[in-house]
Amino acid sequence: MSKAMSQSEPNGVLIVRKHAGVTSHDIVNRIRRLYGTRRVGHTGTLDPMATGVLVVLIGRAAKASEYLTSDSKRYRARLRLGLTTDTEDTTGTVLTTSQALPTFAELEAVLPQFRGKIQQIPPMYSALKVGGKKLVDLARQGQTVERQAREIEIFELSATPTEASSDYILDVKCSGGTYIRTLCADIGSALGCGGAMAALERTETGGFPIEIAHTVAEIEEMSTEERQALLIPTEELFRHLPSVSLPTFYERLCRSGCEIYLKKIGTSLPVGSRVRICTQEGEFFALGEVREYENGLAVKAMKTFCLE
C-alpha cells in the first residue's frame, strides 16, 4: 500500500456496543463495510449471546492486537442456579437440574472463595486449542479432553437478587482470560445445586467503558465524517505505558529500525519496559521496548503505527 493510500485510510480505535445473536467477527465485517477498509480487527472476543463493549481496531491500529496486554474487564452476568449445561450457559443442553435453591445469604457466603487469584479450568466450549484443535470443535464432536487449570484474578465480585429466586446479577471485575460462564458454573458447584450463565454484558475493557460505546445500528446512521470522529487514537491502547520523546535526528533513526541508546537521549528505563515512542512534539508513532545491547540499554520500535 502506498504512503498516500495509507494516510487516507481510516485509523484508530472504535468502541462498539455489541448486540446479542451475532459473533464478534460479524461485527468486524459490518465495520469493514462502513469504514471502507479490510484492515479491521478486534480484541477480546464476545460469544454470540453476550453483549457490551467490543474494542474494534481499524486501519493501522489493527496491528496493535498482538501487543496488547491482558487488561482487566468488567461484566454484568446473570447467574441461574439449579441447573448445569454442557456449555456452562443457558444456550447449551441441560445436564442436571435441582429444586434445592440456596438463599441469597448462602450465595454470598461462597463468593469470597472466588475473589482474588484462583484457578480456573477453561470450558470445553471455548476457542482454546489442545493438540492444534479448538476445544469447541472437539466438544461439538462429543469429545471431552483434559484441560489444565489456569490462574486468573477476580478483583471484585458481588451479587444482587432478581425477581426470580434462581437468578442473581453478578458484578465482576476480573483479569483477561477469565471465563464468566465457568465462574457461574463453579459458583453453582460450590453451592451444590449447579449453575449456568443466563446473560452477559461486558461493561468495560481496556479502560473503555460502555458509556462511550455505539451500536452498529447507530454507526450505520452516521455520516462518513461522524464515523471518522468516533475513532480514538491508537495511542490510547497504550496510554498506561511510559512515553519516550525523540529529537528529530533520533526519530529518523528509530523509524529506520535502529535502536536508540537511552544514555543518548537522557532517559533511564529498566530492561523489558514497553514504551510509547513519540516525536519531540509528543506525537505517538510507535510502540517500543527497552533491551540490552552491546553498548548498553536502548529502545527499539517493535511496531510503527504512524508514517512520517
N, C-alpha and C positions, 0 to 999 in steps of 0.2 A: 504494500500500500504506500502511495506517495505521501510526502510530508503534508502537502496541501489537503489531500483527502482526509488524512488522519486528524488534522486540525479542525476540519469542518464536521467531523463525526461527533455525535453527542458523547460526552464522557462524564461519568460521575456515579453517584450512589442514589438509588431510588428506593424509598421506603414504601412498600406495598402492604396493604391490609388484605391478606388472602381470605377468600371466602371458602366455605365448605364445599366438598364434592369435586374438587379439582386437585391435580398434583402441582407441586412446585414447578415442575417442568412445563405444565400447561400455562402457568403464569408467565414464565420466561418467553414462551412462544408468542404470547399476545403482546408482551412488551417489545419484542423484536419488531413486530409489525408496526406498533405505534411509534417507535423511535427510528425506524428505518435502518436498522443495523443487525447483523448476525451476531455481533460480539456482545452477548448478554449472558450473564451467569447469575448465580445466587449463592448465598451462604445459609447454612442451617436449614436443611430440608424439613418441610412440614408434611405430615401424612394427609391424604385426601380429606379425612374427617376433621382435621384441625383447621383453625382459623388464626388470624392475627398477623404479627409482624414478620414479613419476609424481606430480607435485605437483598435487593437486586443490583447487580453491578453491570454498568453499561459502558461500552467502548473500551478504552484503555484501563478502566477500573476493573474490568473482568479479570485482568491479570493478577489482581490482588488476593484472590481467594486462597491460593496455596500458601500465602504468607500470613494469613490471619490467625491469631491465637484463639484458643477456646474461651471466648468471653462468657461471663455469667449471663443467665437468661431468667426471665420471669414468666410464669404461667399461671393461668386460672384453669383448673381442671375440675370436672365433675366426677367424683368418686361414687361408684354404685356398689354397695355392699350386698352380699348374699348370692353372688354368682361368680363363676370363673369361666373364661373362654379361652380358646386356643390362640387368639391374637392379643389377649390381655386388654381388649377394649370391647365395646358392645357391638362392633361390626362382625365379630367372629362367631364361631359355633360355640354354643353354651355347653360346657363340660359338666358343671355341678351347680346346684342351687341350694340355698339354705334359708329357712324361715327364722332362724335364731339370730336376729339382728342385734348388734351391740347398741348400747346407749351412747349418746354424744360424749359423756364423761369417759366411757371405756375407750372410745376412739381417741380422745385427747390424751389418754394415759399411755398409748403406744407410740404417739408421734415423736417423743424425744429420742427414741432409738433410731429414728430415720433422719435426725438432724446431725450436721457435721459430716465428717468423712466416713463414708460407708462403702461396702462392697455391693456391687450390683451385677447380676448376670444378664447380659443382653438378651432380648427376646428372640425367638426363632423368626418371627415376622419382622425382620429388620434387614437393612441393606448391607450389613457387615458380611465379610467374606470369610469362609473357612475352607481351606484347600482350593482356593480360587473360585469358589461358588458362593453366591449370595445365600444367606440363611433363608430369606423369604422364598427363594426358588426351591430350596430343599424342603421347606415347610409345606409348600403347595403340592409337593410330590409325596407328602405324607411322611417325610423323614424328620427325625429329631437327632441332632448331634450335640455332643458335649461342648459347652461354651465356657471360656474362662471368665471368672468374675473380674470386674474392673473397679478401680477406686473412683468414686465420684464424690462430690461435696454438695450437701444441701445446706445452704446458708440460712434460709428462712423457710419455715413450713407451719402453716396454720390451717384450721378447718372451720367452716361455718355451716350450720344446719340449713336445710332447704325445706320446702313444703312436703317432700317425700321422706319418709322415715329411713329409707335405704340410701338416700343420696346426700352427699356433702360437697361443698365447694372447697377445694384445696387451693391455697395461695402458696406458690412455690418460687423461691429464688435458688437457682442451682448452677453448678458448673456445666460447661459444654460437655456433651456426650451422655447426659442423663436422659434416661427413658422414663417419661412420666407414666406411660402405660404400665411399665414394670413397677414403678413406685406404688401405683394404685393396687396392683396385684399383690405386692409384698405386704402392704398395709392390711389388705383383706386376709392374707395368710396369717399375719400376726394376730389378728382378731379371731381367727378360727372359722370365719364364715365365708371367706373368699371375697374378692373384689375385682372390679374392672373399671376402666376409664370410659365414661359415657359422653364426654365432650372435652375439648381442649382449645384454649386460646392462648397464644403467646403474646404477652403484653409488652415485652421489652427484650431486645437482644443487642449486644454490642453497644449499649448505651443509647440505642434508638428506641424511644417509646412509641406506643401505639397511637398516641395523640397526634403525631406528625405523619402517620401513615395514610395513604389514599387507596381506595379500592380501584380495581381495574376499570370498573364502570365509570367512576369519576374521572379517571385519566383519559378515558376514551372521549369524554365530552369536552375536553380541553382543546385549546388551540395549540399549534406547534410551539409557540412562544411560551405558553403557560406550562406545557410539559417540560420544556427546557428549564424553566425556572424552578421546577421541583428538584432538579438534580443537586445533590450535595457534593462538594468537592471530595475527591478520592482521599485527600489527606485526612479527612475526618475518621477514616477507618483506622488510622494510626495515631490519633490525637493523644493517646496515652504515652507515646514514646517521646524521648527527648529529641530535640532538633539540633542539627549542626548546620550553621550557615557558612557557605564557602565564598571567598572572594572570587571574582570573575575568572582569574587565572586557574585556580584550583577547581572551579566549577567545570571548566572546559576539560581539564584532565580527568575529572570524575566521570563526565559524560562519555569520554573516550575509553573508559574501562580501567583507568589507573586507580591504584589505591592512594589515599591521601593521608599522609602521616599526621597523627594528632599533634605532635610537637610543632609541626609546621604551621598549624592554624591555632595553636594555643588552647587546645582542648584536652580534657582528661576524661576518659570513659573506660570502664572495665571491659576485658575481653568478652565477646559474646553479646555485647549490647547491640540491640537493633535501634536504629535512629531514623528520623525523618531528615533527609538531606535537602537543604534549601539553598536558594541563591542568596547573595549578600543582601538582597532586598527582602528576604524572608519568604520567598515563594517556593513552595514544595515542588520537587521534581523527581525524587527517587527515594526508595527505601534502601537503607544501607545496614551494614553490620561491621562491628569492630573486630578485627582479627590480629593475630600476632604475625608479623612479617620479619624478614631478615634484619631490617633496620629499626624495628620497634612496632608499636601499635599503630594501626592505620584503619581508616574506614573506607569501605568499598561499596559501590552501588550493587545491590542484588537485583533490583528491577527498577527501570526508569518508567515513569508514568507520564511525564510531560516532556514534549520535544522542545528543542530550542526555538 
